[in-house]
Amino acid sequence: MMKQTNSKPSRRSPLLLFVIRFVHFRQISLISSEMYALEKFHIIVTKAVKTLFHLLFFFLEGKWQTHPEVF
């Protein structure tokens, strides 16, 4: 019996190509959703720090004594 040899380079099946593209797309979408979450987290932290500094200066300047209705 003769052995069949394939002279063409091995080709990937269409199903395997689909899986590779799908996984690659999922990685990109995960990265973009992580960046979105990081951006939202950054906005929340920035607002919290600004609020804390405003409260700190509010107390340091003694405005809480002239505006007791705030508390």
PDB file of N, H, CA, C and O in Angstrom:
ATOM      1  N   MET A   1       0.825  -1.179   0.000  1.00  0.00           N
ATOM      2  CA  MET A   1       0.000   0.000   0.000  1.00  0.00           C
ATOM      3  C   MET A   1       0.870   1.243   0.000  1.00  0.00           C
ATOM      4  O   MET A   1       1.913   1.309   0.649  1.00  0.00           O
ATOM      5  N   MET A   2       0.407   2.201  -0.738  1.00  0.00           N
ATOM      6  H   MET A   2      -0.441   2.147  -1.265  1.00  0.00           H
ATOM      7  CA  MET A   2       1.154   3.449  -0.795  1.00  0.00           C
ATOM      8  C   MET A   2       0.595   4.425   0.236  1.00  0.00           C
ATOM      9  O   MET A   2      -0.606   4.508   0.490  1.00  0.00           O
ATOM     10  N   LYS A   3       1.508   5.126   0.787  1.00  0.00           N
ATOM     11  H   LYS A   3       2.484   5.059   0.580  1.00  0.00           H
ATOM     12  CA  LYS A   3       1.126   6.130   1.774  1.00  0.00           C
ATOM     13  C   LYS A   3       0.752   7.419   1.046  1.00  0.00           C
ATOM     14  O   LYS A   3       1.487   7.877   0.172  1.00  0.00           O
ATOM     15  N   GLN A   4      -0.373   7.993   1.401  1.00  0.00           N
ATOM     16  H   GLN A   4      -0.970   7.621   2.112  1.00  0.00           H
ATOM     17  CA  GLN A   4      -0.744   9.250   0.772  1.00  0.00           C
ATOM     18  C   GLN A   4      -0.049  10.394   1.502  1.00  0.00           C
ATOM     19  O   GLN A   4      -0.063  10.476   2.731  1.00  0.00           O
ATOM     20  N   THR A   5       0.545  11.252   0.729  1.00  0.00           N
ATOM     21  H   THR A   5       0.557  11.186  -0.269  1.00  0.00           H
ATOM     22  CA  THR A   5       1.177  12.419   1.331  1.00  0.00           C
ATOM     23  C   THR A   5       0.461  13.658   0.841  1.00  0.00           C
ATOM     24  O   THR A   5       0.072  13.755  -0.323  1.00  0.00           O
ATOM     25  N   ASN A   6       0.304  14.553   1.702  1.00  0.00           N
ATOM     26  H   ASN A   6       0.620  14.475   2.647  1.00  0.00           H
ATOM     27  CA  ASN A   6      -0.364  15.798   1.363  1.00  0.00           C
ATOM     28  C   ASN A   6       0.708  16.856   1.153  1.00  0.00           C
ATOM     29  O   ASN A   6       1.436  17.210   2.081  1.00  0.00           O
ATOM     30  N   SER A   7       0.798  17.350  -0.054  1.00  0.00           N
ATOM     31  H   SER A   7       0.207  17.063  -0.808  1.00  0.00           H
ATOM     32  CA  SER A   7       1.835  18.333  -0.344  1.00  0.00           C
ATOM     33  C   SER A   7       1.428  19.739   0.103  1.00  0.00           C
ATOM     34  O   SER A   7       2.280  20.612   0.271  1.00  0.00           O
ATOM     35  N   LYS A   8       0.129  19.952   0.294  1.00  0.00           N
ATOM     36  H   LYS A   8      -0.563  19.243   0.158  1.00  0.00           H
ATOM     37  CA  LYS A   8      -0.328  21.262   0.747  1.00  0.00           C
ATOM     38  C   LYS A   8      -0.016  21.424   2.240  1.00  0.00           C
ATOM     39  O   LYS A   8      -0.012  20.450   2.993  1.00  0.00           O
ATOM     40  N   PRO A   9       0.241  22.647   2.647  1.00  0.00           N
ATOM     41  CA  PRO A   9       0.403  22.853   4.087  1.00  0.00           C
ATOM     42  C   PRO A   9      -0.933  22.623   4.795  1.00  0.00           C
ATOM     43  O   PRO A   9      -2.000  22.802   4.207  1.00  0.00           O
ATOM     44  N   SER A  10      -0.858  22.235   6.032  1.00  0.00           N
ATOM     45  H   SER A  10       0.008  22.089   6.509  1.00  0.00           H
ATOM     46  CA  SER A  10      -2.098  21.926   6.750  1.00  0.00           C
ATOM     47  C   SER A  10      -2.930  23.197   6.898  1.00  0.00           C
ATOM     48  O   SER A  10      -2.424  24.260   7.256  1.00  0.00           O
ATOM     49  N   ARG A  11      -4.195  23.055   6.615  1.00  0.00           N
ATOM     50  H   ARG A  11      -4.607  22.191   6.324  1.00  0.00           H
ATOM     51  CA  ARG A  11      -5.094  24.197   6.691  1.00  0.00           C
ATOM     52  C   ARG A  11      -5.986  24.034   7.917  1.00  0.00           C
ATOM     53  O   ARG A  11      -6.340  22.924   8.314  1.00  0.00           O
ATOM     54  N   ARG A  12      -6.328  25.150   8.488  1.00  0.00           N
ATOM     55  H   ARG A  12      -6.040  26.052   8.165  1.00  0.00           H
ATOM     56  CA  ARG A  12      -7.219  25.106   9.643  1.00  0.00           C
ATOM     57  C   ARG A  12      -8.650  24.957   9.160  1.00  0.00           C
ATOM     58  O   ARG A  12      -9.033  25.475   8.111  1.00  0.00           O
ATOM     59  N   SER A  13      -9.416  24.247   9.939  1.00  0.00           N
ATOM     60  H   SER A  13      -9.105  23.826  10.792  1.00  0.00           H
ATOM     61  CA  SER A  13     -10.812  24.056   9.560  1.00  0.00           C
ATOM     62  C   SER A  13     -11.589  25.350   9.779  1.00  0.00           C
ATOM     63  O   SER A  13     -11.202  26.169  10.613  1.00  0.00           O
ATOM     64  N   PRO A  14     -12.665  25.541   9.050  1.00  0.00           N
ATOM     65  CA  PRO A  14     -13.476  26.751   9.230  1.00  0.00           C
ATOM     66  C   PRO A  14     -14.014  26.893  10.661  1.00  0.00           C
ATOM     67  O   PRO A  14     -14.130  28.002  11.181  1.00  0.00           O
ATOM     68  N   LEU A  15     -14.332  25.777  11.276  1.00  0.00           N
ATOM     69  H   LEU A  15     -14.238  24.876  10.854  1.00  0.00           H
ATOM     70  CA  LEU A  15     -14.825  25.829  12.653  1.00  0.00           C
ATOM     71  C   LEU A  15     -13.734  26.344  13.590  1.00  0.00           C
ATOM     72  O   LEU A  15     -14.002  27.165  14.467  1.00  0.00           O
ATOM     73  N   LEU A  16     -12.521  25.868  13.406  1.00  0.00           N
ATOM     74  H   LEU A  16     -12.303  25.201  12.693  1.00  0.00           H
ATOM     75  CA  LEU A  16     -11.412  26.323  14.238  1.00  0.00           C
ATOM     76  C   LEU A  16     -11.144  27.809  14.014  1.00  0.00           C
ATOM     77  O   LEU A  16     -10.876  28.538  14.969  1.00  0.00           O
ATOM     78  N   LEU A  17     -11.213  28.262  12.772  1.00  0.00           N
ATOM     79  H   LEU A  17     -11.430  27.670  11.996  1.00  0.00           H
ATOM     80  CA  LEU A  17     -11.024  29.686  12.484  1.00  0.00           C
ATOM     81  C   LEU A  17     -12.111  30.523  13.158  1.00  0.00           C
ATOM     82  O   LEU A  17     -11.835  31.598  13.689  1.00  0.00           O
ATOM     83  N   PHE A  18     -13.349  30.021  13.133  1.00  0.00           N
ATOM     84  H   PHE A  18     -13.573  29.147  12.701  1.00  0.00           H
ATOM     85  CA  PHE A  18     -14.445  30.731  13.791  1.00  0.00           C
ATOM     86  C   PHE A  18     -14.202  30.832  15.291  1.00  0.00           C
ATOM     87  O   PHE A  18     -14.411  31.888  15.889  1.00  0.00           O
ATOM     88  N   VAL A  19     -13.759  29.732  15.898  1.00  0.00           N
ATOM     89  H   VAL A  19     -13.590  28.875  15.413  1.00  0.00           H
ATOM     90  CA  VAL A  19     -13.494  29.733  17.338  1.00  0.00           C
ATOM     91  C   VAL A  19     -12.373  30.713  17.677  1.00  0.00           C
ATOM     92  O   VAL A  19     -12.469  31.452  18.657  1.00  0.00           O
ATOM     93  N   ILE A  20     -11.320  30.722  16.876  1.00  0.00           N
ATOM     94  H   ILE A  20     -11.242  30.122  16.080  1.00  0.00           H
ATOM     95  CA  ILE A  20     -10.196  31.640  17.122  1.00  0.00           C
ATOM     96  C   ILE A  20     -10.667  33.087  17.007  1.00  0.00           C
ATOM     97  O   ILE A  20     -10.322  33.916  17.849  1.00  0.00           O
ATOM     98  N   ARG A  21     -11.446  33.398  15.980  1.00  0.00           N
ATOM     99  H   ARG A  21     -11.727  32.725  15.296  1.00  0.00           H
ATOM    100  CA  ARG A  21     -11.941  34.773  15.813  1.00  0.00           C
ATOM    101  C   ARG A  21     -12.880  35.159  16.946  1.00  0.00           C
ATOM    102  O   ARG A  21     -12.832  36.285  17.440  1.00  0.00           O
ATOM    103  N   PHE A  22     -13.735  34.223  17.360  1.00  0.00           N
ATOM    104  H   PHE A  22     -13.773  33.308  16.958  1.00  0.00           H
ATOM    105  CA  PHE A  22     -14.681  34.514  18.438  1.00  0.00           C
ATOM    106  C   PHE A  22     -13.942  34.799  19.744  1.00  0.00           C
ATOM    107  O   PHE A  22     -14.258  35.755  20.452  1.00  0.00           O
ATOM    108  N   VAL A  23     -12.950  33.955  20.057  1.00  0.00           N
ATOM    109  H   VAL A  23     -12.693  33.178  19.482  1.00  0.00           H
ATOM    110  CA  VAL A  23     -12.182  34.151  21.284  1.00  0.00           C
ATOM    111  C   VAL A  23     -11.428  35.475  21.225  1.00  0.00           C
ATOM    112  O   VAL A  23     -11.376  36.201  22.218  1.00  0.00           O
ATOM    113  N   HIS A  24     -10.852  35.791  20.087  1.00  0.00           N
ATOM    114  H   HIS A  24     -10.894  35.201  19.281  1.00  0.00           H
ATOM    115  CA  HIS A  24     -10.128  37.055  19.934  1.00  0.00           C
ATOM    116  C   HIS A  24     -11.079  38.238  20.131  1.00  0.00           C
ATOM    117  O   HIS A  24     -10.735  39.206  20.810  1.00  0.00           O
ATOM    118  N   PHE A  25     -12.276  38.161  19.538  1.00  0.00           N
ATOM    119  H   PHE A  25     -12.555  37.375  18.986  1.00  0.00           H
ATOM    120  CA  PHE A  25     -13.270  39.221  19.699  1.00  0.00           C
ATOM    121  C   PHE A  25     -13.686  39.355  21.161  1.00  0.00           C
ATOM    122  O   PHE A  25     -13.840  40.468  21.663  1.00  0.00           O
ATOM    123  N   ARG A  26     -13.867  38.228  21.844  1.00  0.00           N
ATOM    124  H   ARG A  26     -13.742  37.323  21.436  1.00  0.00           H
ATOM    125  CA  ARG A  26     -14.269  38.270  23.258  1.00  0.00           C
ATOM    126  C   ARG A  26     -13.172  38.917  24.096  1.00  0.00           C
ATOM    127  O   ARG A  26     -13.465  39.668  25.026  1.00  0.00           O
ATOM    128  N   GLN A  27     -11.909  38.628  23.772  1.00  0.00           N
ATOM    129  H   GLN A  27     -11.672  38.017  23.017  1.00  0.00           H
ATOM    130  CA  GLN A  27     -10.822  39.252  24.522  1.00  0.00           C
ATOM    131  C   GLN A  27     -10.823  40.758  24.317  1.00  0.00           C
ATOM    132  O   GLN A  27     -10.612  41.513  25.267  1.00  0.00           O
ATOM    133  N   ILE A  28     -11.059  41.203  23.088  1.00  0.00           N
ATOM    134  H   ILE A  28     -11.231  40.590  22.316  1.00  0.00           H
ATOM    135  CA  ILE A  28     -11.097  42.640  22.815  1.00  0.00           C
ATOM    136  C   ILE A  28     -12.269  43.277  23.544  1.00  0.00           C
ATOM    137  O   ILE A  28     -12.124  44.353  24.124  1.00  0.00           O
ATOM    138  N   SER A  29     -13.432  42.626  23.523  1.00  0.00           N
ATOM    139  H   SER A  29     -13.549  41.752  23.051  1.00  0.00           H
ATOM    140  CA  SER A  29     -14.595  43.218  24.194  1.00  0.00           C
ATOM    141  C   SER A  29     -14.405  43.211  25.707  1.00  0.00           C
ATOM    142  O   SER A  29     -14.864  44.129  26.386  1.00  0.00           O
ATOM    143  N   LEU A  30     -13.741  42.197  26.245  1.00  0.00           N
ATOM    144  H   LEU A  30     -13.368  41.451  25.694  1.00  0.00           H
ATOM    145  CA  LEU A  30     -13.465  42.190  27.678  1.00  0.00           C
ATOM    146  C   LEU A  30     -12.523  43.320  28.046  1.00  0.00           C
ATOM    147  O   LEU A  30     -12.710  43.986  29.064  1.00  0.00           O
ATOM    148  N   ILE A  31     -11.511  43.537  27.219  1.00  0.00           N
ATOM    149  H   ILE A  31     -11.359  42.996  26.392  1.00  0.00           H
ATOM    150  CA  ILE A  31     -10.561  44.620  27.484  1.00  0.00           C
ATOM    151  C   ILE A  31     -11.287  45.963  27.437  1.00  0.00           C
ATOM    152  O   ILE A  31     -11.063  46.821  28.292  1.00  0.00           O
ATOM    153  N   SER A  32     -12.154  46.148  26.442  1.00  0.00           N
ATOM    154  H   SER A  32     -12.336  45.452  25.748  1.00  0.00           H
ATOM    155  CA  SER A  32     -12.856  47.423  26.340  1.00  0.00           C
ATOM    156  C   SER A  32     -13.825  47.604  27.501  1.00  0.00           C
ATOM    157  O   SER A  32     -13.981  48.721  27.993  1.00  0.00           O
ATOM    158  N   SER A  33     -14.485  46.529  27.957  1.00  0.00           N
ATOM    159  H   SER A  33     -14.358  45.621  27.558  1.00  0.00           H
ATOM    160  CA  SER A  33     -15.388  46.667  29.092  1.00  0.00           C
ATOM    161  C   SER A  33     -14.601  46.918  30.374  1.00  0.00           C
ATOM    162  O   SER A  33     -15.071  47.637  31.256  1.00  0.00           O
ATOM    163  N   GLU A  34     -13.410  46.335  30.487  1.00  0.00           N
ATOM    164  H   GLU A  34     -13.028  45.751  29.770  1.00  0.00           H
ATOM    165  CA  GLU A  34     -12.572  46.617  31.653  1.00  0.00           C
ATOM    166  C   GLU A  34     -12.113  48.067  31.640  1.00  0.00           C
ATOM    167  O   GLU A  34     -12.049  48.708  32.689  1.00  0.00           O
ATOM    168  N   MET A  35     -11.789  48.593  30.449  1.00  0.00           N
ATOM    169  H   MET A  35     -11.840  48.072  29.597  1.00  0.00           H
ATOM    170  CA  MET A  35     -11.381  49.991  30.348  1.00  0.00           C
ATOM    171  C   MET A  35     -12.550  50.904  30.707  1.00  0.00           C
ATOM    172  O   MET A  35     -12.355  51.929  31.360  1.00  0.00           O
ATOM    173  N   TYR A  36     -13.762  50.544  30.286  1.00  0.00           N
ATOM    174  H   TYR A  36     -13.921  49.711  29.755  1.00  0.00           H
ATOM    175  CA  TYR A  36     -14.946  51.330  30.617  1.00  0.00           C
ATOM    176  C   TYR A  36     -15.168  51.323  32.127  1.00  0.00           C
ATOM    177  O   TYR A  36     -15.447  52.363  32.725  1.00  0.00           O
ATOM    178  N   ALA A  37     -15.044  50.152  32.737  1.00  0.00           N
ATOM    179  H   ALA A  37     -14.817  49.308  32.251  1.00  0.00           H
ATOM    180  CA  ALA A  37     -15.224  50.050  34.186  1.00  0.00           C
ATOM    181  C   ALA A  37     -14.141  50.841  34.917  1.00  0.00           C
ATOM    182  O   ALA A  37     -14.417  51.495  35.923  1.00  0.00           O
ATOM    183  N   LEU A  38     -12.927  50.780  34.416  1.00  0.00           N
ATOM    184  H   LEU A  38     -12.703  50.249  33.598  1.00  0.00           H
ATOM    185  CA  LEU A  38     -11.827  51.531  35.036  1.00  0.00           C
ATOM    186  C   LEU A  38     -12.072  53.028  34.920  1.00  0.00           C
ATOM    187  O   LEU A  38     -11.800  53.781  35.854  1.00  0.00           O
ATOM    188  N   GLU A  39     -12.589  53.460  33.766  1.00  0.00           N
ATOM    189  H   GLU A  39     -12.810  52.847  33.007  1.00  0.00           H
ATOM    190  CA  GLU A  39     -12.892  54.879  33.579  1.00  0.00           C
ATOM    191  C   GLU A  39     -13.991  55.325  34.533  1.00  0.00           C
ATOM    192  O   GLU A  39     -13.895  56.400  35.125  1.00  0.00           O
ATOM    193  N   LYS A  40     -15.042  54.507  34.690  1.00  0.00           N
ATOM    194  H   LYS A  40     -15.120  53.634  34.209  1.00  0.00           H
ATOM    195  CA  LYS A  40     -16.121  54.836  35.620  1.00  0.00           C
ATOM    196  C   LYS A  40     -15.595  54.876  37.053  1.00  0.00           C
ATOM    197  O   LYS A  40     -15.951  55.770  37.821  1.00  0.00           O
ATOM    198  N   PHE A  41     -14.764  53.927  37.406  1.00  0.00           N
ATOM    199  H   PHE A  41     -14.475  53.202  36.782  1.00  0.00           H
ATOM    200  CA  PHE A  41     -14.168  53.892  38.749  1.00  0.00           C
ATOM    201  C   PHE A  41     -13.336  55.151  38.985  1.00  0.00           C
ATOM    202  O   PHE A  41     -13.383  55.735  40.068  1.00  0.00           O
ATOM    203  N   HIS A  42     -12.575  55.567  37.975  1.00  0.00           N
ATOM    204  H   HIS A  42     -12.537  55.092  37.096  1.00  0.00           H
ATOM    205  CA  HIS A  42     -11.748  56.767  38.078  1.00  0.00           C
ATOM    206  C   HIS A  42     -12.621  58.000  38.310  1.00  0.00           C
ATOM    207  O   HIS A  42     -12.283  58.853  39.130  1.00  0.00           O
ATOM    208  N   ILE A  43     -13.743  58.097  37.592  1.00  0.00           N
ATOM    209  H   ILE A  43     -14.018  57.404  36.926  1.00  0.00           H
ATOM    210  CA  ILE A  43     -14.655  59.235  37.757  1.00  0.00           C
ATOM    211  C   ILE A  43     -15.231  59.249  39.170  1.00  0.00           C
ATOM    212  O   ILE A  43     -15.303  60.306  39.796  1.00  0.00           O
ATOM    213  N   ILE A  44     -15.640  58.089  39.678  1.00  0.00           N
ATOM    214  H   ILE A  44     -15.581  57.230  39.170  1.00  0.00           H
ATOM    215  CA  ILE A  44     -16.224  58.013  41.025  1.00  0.00           C
ATOM    216  C   ILE A  44     -15.196  58.394  42.077  1.00  0.00           C
ATOM    217  O   ILE A  44     -15.501  59.156  42.995  1.00  0.00           O
ATOM    218  N   VAL A  45     -13.977  57.871  41.953  1.00  0.00           N
ATOM    219  H   VAL A  45     -13.729  57.252  41.207  1.00  0.00           H
ATOM    220  CA  VAL A  45     -12.928  58.180  42.924  1.00  0.00           C
ATOM    221  C   VAL A  45     -12.575  59.664  42.878  1.00  0.00           C
ATOM    222  O   VAL A  45     -12.375  60.288  43.921  1.00  0.00           O
ATOM    223  N   THR A  46     -12.497  60.231  41.677  1.00  0.00           N
ATOM    224  H   THR A  46     -12.660  59.725  40.830  1.00  0.00           H
ATOM    225  CA  THR A  46     -12.179  61.656  41.540  1.00  0.00           C
ATOM    226  C   THR A  46     -13.243  62.515  42.216  1.00  0.00           C
ATOM    227  O   THR A  46     -12.914  63.470  42.920  1.00  0.00           O
ATOM    228  N   LYS A  47     -14.511  62.184  42.008  1.00  0.00           N
ATOM    229  H   LYS A  47     -14.779  61.408  41.436  1.00  0.00           H
ATOM    230  CA  LYS A  47     -15.590  62.946  42.639  1.00  0.00           C
ATOM    231  C   LYS A  47     -15.540  62.802  44.155  1.00  0.00           C
ATOM    232  O   LYS A  47     -15.767  63.772  44.879  1.00  0.00           O
ATOM    233  N   ALA A  48     -15.247  61.609  44.635  1.00  0.00           N
ATOM    234  H   ALA A  48     -15.062  60.821  44.047  1.00  0.00           H
ATOM    235  CA  ALA A  48     -15.176  61.390  46.085  1.00  0.00           C
ATOM    236  C   ALA A  48     -14.032  62.198  46.698  1.00  0.00           C
ATOM    237  O   ALA A  48     -14.202  62.804  47.756  1.00  0.00           O
ATOM    238  N   VAL A  49     -12.886  62.211  46.051  1.00  0.00           N
ATOM    239  H   VAL A  49     -12.748  61.718  45.192  1.00  0.00           H
ATOM    240  CA  VAL A  49     -11.736  62.962  46.572  1.00  0.00           C
ATOM    241  C   VAL A  49     -12.032  64.457  46.554  1.00  0.00           C
ATOM    242  O   VAL A  49     -11.699  65.159  47.509  1.00  0.00           O
ATOM    243  N   LYS A  50     -12.655  64.960  45.482  1.00  0.00           N
ATOM    244  H   LYS A  50     -12.926  64.390  44.706  1.00  0.00           H
ATOM    245  CA  LYS A  50     -13.021  66.379  45.424  1.00  0.00           C
ATOM    246  C   LYS A  50     -13.986  66.732  46.548  1.00  0.00           C
ATOM    247  O   LYS A  50     -13.844  67.772  47.191  1.00  0.00           O
ATOM    248  N   THR A  51     -14.972  65.861  46.785  1.00  0.00           N
ATOM    249  H   THR A  51     -15.087  65.016  46.262  1.00  0.00           H
ATOM    250  CA  THR A  51     -15.941  66.108  47.855  1.00  0.00           C
ATOM    251  C   THR A  51     -15.259  66.128  49.210  1.00  0.00           C
ATOM    252  O   THR A  51     -15.563  66.981  50.043  1.00  0.00           O
ATOM    253  N   LEU A  52     -14.345  65.202  49.441  1.00  0.00           N
ATOM    254  H   LEU A  52     -14.099  64.509  48.764  1.00  0.00           H
ATOM    255  CA  LEU A  52     -13.628  65.177  50.720  1.00  0.00           C
ATOM    256  C   LEU A  52     -12.799  66.445  50.917  1.00  0.00           C
ATOM    257  O   LEU A  52     -12.754  66.988  52.021  1.00  0.00           O
ATOM    258  N   PHE A  53     -12.144  66.919  49.856  1.00  0.00           N
ATOM    259  H   PHE A  53     -12.181  66.478  48.959  1.00  0.00           H
ATOM    260  CA  PHE A  53     -11.362  68.150  49.978  1.00  0.00           C
ATOM    261  C   PHE A  53     -12.265  69.360  50.219  1.00  0.00           C
ATOM    262  O   PHE A  53     -11.917  70.256  50.988  1.00  0.00           O
ATOM    263  N   HIS A  54     -13.430  69.382  49.557  1.00  0.00           N
ATOM    264  H   HIS A  54     -13.713  68.654  48.932  1.00  0.00           H
ATOM    265  CA  HIS A  54     -14.362  70.486  49.798  1.00  0.00           C
ATOM    266  C   HIS A  54     -14.828  70.490  51.249  1.00  0.00           C
ATOM    267  O   HIS A  54     -14.901  71.545  51.879  1.00  0.00           O
ATOM    268  N   LEU A  55     -15.140  69.318  51.774  1.00  0.00           N
ATOM    269  H   LEU A  55     -15.080  68.462  51.262  1.00  0.00           H
ATOM    270  CA  LEU A  55     -15.551  69.241  53.186  1.00  0.00           C
ATOM    271  C   LEU A  55     -14.409  69.638  54.108  1.00  0.00           C
ATOM    272  O   LEU A  55     -14.627  70.329  55.103  1.00  0.00           O
ATOM    273  N   LEU A  56     -13.212  69.214  53.791  1.00  0.00           N
ATOM    274  H   LEU A  56     -13.035  68.653  52.983  1.00  0.00           H
ATOM    275  CA  LEU A  56     -12.050  69.553  54.617  1.00  0.00           C
ATOM    276  C   LEU A  56     -11.848  71.065  54.671  1.00  0.00           C
ATOM    277  O   LEU A  56     -11.657  71.636  55.744  1.00  0.00           O
ATOM    278  N   PHE A  57     -11.891  71.705  53.509  1.00  0.00           N
ATOM    279  H   PHE A  57     -12.046  71.241  52.637  1.00  0.00           H
ATOM    280  CA  PHE A  57     -11.712  73.158  53.492  1.00  0.00           C
ATOM    281  C   PHE A  57     -12.901  73.875  54.123  1.00  0.00           C
ATOM    282  O   PHE A  57     -12.746  74.946  54.709  1.00  0.00           O
ATOM    283  N   PHE A  58     -14.078  73.288  54.003  1.00  0.00           N
ATOM    284  H   PHE A  58     -14.204  72.417  53.527  1.00  0.00           H
ATOM    285  CA  PHE A  58     -15.266  73.849  54.633  1.00  0.00           C
ATOM    286  C   PHE A  58     -15.065  73.925  56.144  1.00  0.00           C
ATOM    287  O   PHE A  58     -15.391  74.930  56.777  1.00  0.00           O
ATOM    288  N   PHE A  59     -14.523  72.842  56.714  1.00  0.00           N
ATOM    289  H   PHE A  59     -14.259  72.026  56.200  1.00  0.00           H
ATOM    290  CA  PHE A  59     -14.270  72.828  58.158  1.00  0.00           C
ATOM    291  C   PHE A  59     -13.072  73.693  58.528  1.00  0.00           C
ATOM    292  O   PHE A  59     -13.101  74.388  59.543  1.00  0.00           O
ATOM    293  N   LEU A  60     -12.020  73.656  57.713  1.00  0.00           N
ATOM    294  H   LEU A  60     -11.997  73.092  56.889  1.00  0.00           H
ATOM    295  CA  LEU A  60     -10.815  74.426  58.035  1.00  0.00           C
ATOM    296  C   LEU A  60     -11.067  75.938  57.981  1.00  0.00           C
ATOM    297  O   LEU A  60     -10.499  76.695  58.768  1.00  0.00           O
ATOM    298  N   GLU A  61     -11.908  76.363  57.062  1.00  0.00           N
ATOM    299  H   GLU A  61     -12.369  75.749  56.423  1.00  0.00           H
ATOM    300  CA  GLU A  61     -12.182  77.791  56.959  1.00  0.00           C
ATOM    301  C   GLU A  61     -13.187  78.277  57.999  1.00  0.00           C
ATOM    302  O   GLU A  61     -13.404  79.481  58.135  1.00  0.00           O
ATOM    303  N   GLY A  62     -13.792  77.363  58.724  1.00  0.00           N
ATOM    304  H   GLY A  62     -13.615  76.385  58.614  1.00  0.00           H
ATOM    305  CA  GLY A  62     -14.743  77.738  59.770  1.00  0.00           C
ATOM    306  C   GLY A  62     -16.103  78.122  59.244  1.00  0.00           C
ATOM    307  O   GLY A  62     -16.887  78.743  59.962  1.00  0.00           O
ATOM    308  N   LYS A  63     -16.405  77.765  57.999  1.00  0.00           N
ATOM    309  H   LYS A  63     -15.768  77.260  57.416  1.00  0.00           H
ATOM    310  CA  LYS A  63     -17.716  78.113  57.446  1.00  0.00           C
ATOM    311  C   LYS A  63     -18.830  77.330  58.121  1.00  0.00           C
ATOM    312  O   LYS A  63     -19.991  77.737  58.078  1.00  0.00           O
ATOM    313  N   TRP A  64     -18.485  76.211  58.744  1.00  0.00           N
ATOM    314  H   TRP A  64     -17.542  75.880  58.780  1.00  0.00           H
ATOM    315  CA  TRP A  64     -19.521  75.432  59.404  1.00  0.00           C
ATOM    316  C   TRP A  64     -20.107  76.197  60.576  1.00  0.00           C
ATOM    317  O   TRP A  64     -21.233  75.920  60.990  1.00  0.00           O
ATOM    318  N   GLN A  65     -19.351  77.175  61.128  1.00  0.00           N
ATOM    319  H   GLN A  65     -18.437  77.400  60.791  1.00  0.00           H
ATOM    320  CA  GLN A  65     -19.880  77.976  62.229  1.00  0.00           C
ATOM    321  C   GLN A  65     -20.859  79.027  61.712  1.00  0.00           C
ATOM    322  O   GLN A  65     -21.802  79.393  62.414  1.00  0.00           O
ATOM    323  N   THR A  66     -20.641  79.512  60.492  1.00  0.00           N
ATOM    324  H   THR A  66     -19.875  79.213  59.922  1.00  0.00           H
ATOM    325  CA  THR A  66     -21.532  80.530  59.934  1.00  0.00           C
ATOM    326  C   THR A  66     -22.699  79.915  59.168  1.00  0.00           C
ATOM    327  O   THR A  66     -23.670  80.610  58.871  1.00  0.00           O
ATOM    328  N   HIS A  67     -22.622  78.624  58.842  1.00  0.00           N
ATOM    329  H   HIS A  67     -21.833  78.059  59.083  1.00  0.00           H
ATOM    330  CA  HIS A  67     -23.710  77.940  58.142  1.00  0.00           C
ATOM    331  C   HIS A  67     -24.113  76.685  58.920  1.00  0.00           C
ATOM    332  O   HIS A  67     -23.848  75.569  58.473  1.00  0.00           O
ATOM    333  N   PRO A  68     -24.748  76.861  60.074  1.00  0.00           N
ATOM    334  CA  PRO A  68     -25.101  75.678  60.866  1.00  0.00           C
ATOM    335  C   PRO A  68     -26.227  74.860  60.242  1.00  0.00           C
ATOM    336  O   PRO A  68     -26.435  73.708  60.622  1.00  0.00           O
ATOM    337  N   GLU A  69     -26.972  75.452  59.269  1.00  0.00           N
ATOM    338  H   GLU A  69     -26.803  76.388  58.960  1.00  0.00           H
ATOM    339  CA  GLU A  69     -28.079  74.710  58.659  1.00  0.00           C
ATOM    340  C   GLU A  69     -27.588  73.527  57.835  1.00  0.00           C
ATOM    341  O   GLU A  69     -28.358  72.615  57.530  1.00  0.00           O
ATOM    342  N   VAL A  70     -26.306  73.540  57.473  1.00  0.00           N
ATOM    343  H   VAL A  70     -25.680  74.280  57.721  1.00  0.00           H
ATOM    344  CA  VAL A  70     -25.756  72.417  56.706  1.00  0.00           C
ATOM    345  C   VAL A  70     -25.752  71.161  57.567  1.00  0.00           C
ATOM    346  O   VAL A  70     -25.947  70.048  57.078  1.00  0.00           O
ATOM    347  N   PHE A  71     -25.519  71.371  58.883  1.00  0.00           N
ATOM    348  H   PHE A  71     -25.360  72.275  59.280  1.00  0.00           H
ATOM    349  CA  PHE A  71     -25.480  70.234  59.793  1.00  0.00           C
ATOM    350  C   PHE A  71     -26.705  70.266  60.655  1.00  0.00           C
ATOM    351  O   PHE A  71     -26.885  69.393  61.505  1.00  0.00           O
TER     352      PHE A  71
END
